[in-house]
Amino acid sequence: MNILGVDPGIGRCGMTVVDENDNIVKTLSVEGTGLEYGKMLYNIKNSVVDICKIHGVHAVACERPMFLGGFRSTSLRPLYMIEGTVILGAYESMVDFHSYTVSEWRKMIFGSAKKQKTEDWKKKAVEMCEFWSGKELDHDAAEAYCIALACVREYKEAMKDG
């Protein structure tokens, strides 16, 4: 069972495929900087479809954007559009789609989602990936790894519960 984790970002969208033993199968970053927005969304959707096909992905897990104090709702609109693009890629590939808020996946992976600076969480994700996988990843791929792991754990729990 392979899971594609996606950390949506406007400048760069991190993607990591994880197997049922938490091993990294593939990492990829889809660059958006300097691209026309429609072209970036097209590239993200095609990347999801290609990765699902090439790596036999069973499900796609994506971080769900959420409103945080200090952000205008219009600044989150591009992230919702990226999430929608990922959903489209998953369904075009005929695989399940799961989404997790930042708090949900952090609690599942780290056991806590207490407030910390975003940079501290990113560093924690990178360090955890290096420890568990032995691979050095950028923070986008590391967070995508964590999101995929959350989905793997959810599947394992569901199978255990029958």
C-alpha positions, 0 to 999 in steps of 0.5 A: 500500500503506497500513500502519496502525501501532499503539502500544498504550497503556492511557491512549491508543493511538496509530495512524498510517496510512503509505503505501509512500512513508513519507507519513502518511495519517492519525493517530488516538489512541484515548483510554482514560483514564476509560473502563471497560476493555471499552469502551476495547478495543471502541473500539480494535477498531472504530477499527482496523476503520474505519481499515482500511476507510476508508484501504484498509489492507493490513496492521496493525503493532503493538508487541508488549508484552514483559517488562522487568525491574522490571515485574510480569507482571500489569502487562503483561496489559492491553497484551497484551489491547490487542494481541489487540484490534488483532489481532482488528480486523486479522483482521476487516478481512481484512488481514495482522497484524505485531507488533514488539518495541520493540527490533525496530522501533527497530533497523529505523528508527533502526539501533540499539536500545541502551538509553536512557531511554524519554523519549529514544526518544519524543523521537527518534521525534517529531523523526524524524516531523517531519523525514521527514513535516513533521508535528508528532505526539504521541509515541503517533502518532509511535511508531505511525508508526515501527512502520508504517514498520518494516512498510513496510520489511519489505514492501519487502525481501520484494518486493526479494528476490522 
